[in-house]
């Protein structure tokens, strides 16, 4: 038994050089420990990005705005990357630093809280609470949304939140370590702070949005494939594929179309940004999302996330000789 242990099975290989241990610890701590939204480093980063844009996003010349947006993005992301790399080489306990980065980069807990609170509000038809909850996640106008529009927005917000703030973060942790996960989340928050659907950010936020779209494409696609692993989705696979093609972001469109067709929910459709209507494709079926539907979607996303994590842990262990 001792020979078998020393021949290839050790704590180092089981924990895949610490990656598996960090991932499990960060997930557990993240889901158990609440952090006020106003004090979260991610919130502060997004506010800082907004303040920077207000200072430099001047004038109406698209070429100037594009240049200013590109330069501002570099001014934010390059120092952040340099600082994280420098600190990682100076810390006494690398695993603690890695745990901290992943802990603050994840956004799973807020998705669970949002699903629970918005589900209760939908059940009570409390439009004011729904609009307040959505305002923390959406850049589009929510004040005029009907109960149908609010239900659709809740399902879409929950789905995209899982894709970007959970799956994307975990994927880049596996690919590029905790610094990669942190930078991915920071990129996402900059893109959210400079939404290209707003008139003042139409060209200013182009680089931020393009880079983030490229970074989120692969993890979102992989997670969307997991959502397709059920009889209902496979039975209408051609419909899902055709609907996803009409969505601006094909990977997230696949996820929304899969859930929409699985539960026959009406998703997508027009959205308002600063009072202007943006035409979006319609996805899914014809049923207005209700509290029970939101609960079903939340359960589906949670179970798919568990499967994604298991596959990720196996991949990390295999990559480091743990199995």
Secondary structure, DSSP 4 states (H G I P E B T S, - for coil): -HHHHHHH--HHHHTGGGHHHHHHHHHHHHHHS---GGG-HHHHHHHHHHHHHHHH--SS-HHHHHHHHHHHHHHHHHHHHHHHHHHHTT-S-HHHHHHHHHHHH--HHHHHHHHHHHHHHHHTT-HHHHHHHHHTT-SS--TT--HHHHHHHHHHHHHHHHIIIIIHHHHHHHHHHHHHHHHHHHHHHHHHHT-TTSGGGTTTTHHHHHHHHHHHHHHHHHHHHHHT-SHHHHHTHHHHHHHHHTSSSHHHHHHHHHHHHHTTBEEE--EEETTEEE---EEE-SBPP-HHHHHHHHHHHHHHHHHHHHHHHHHHHHHTT--
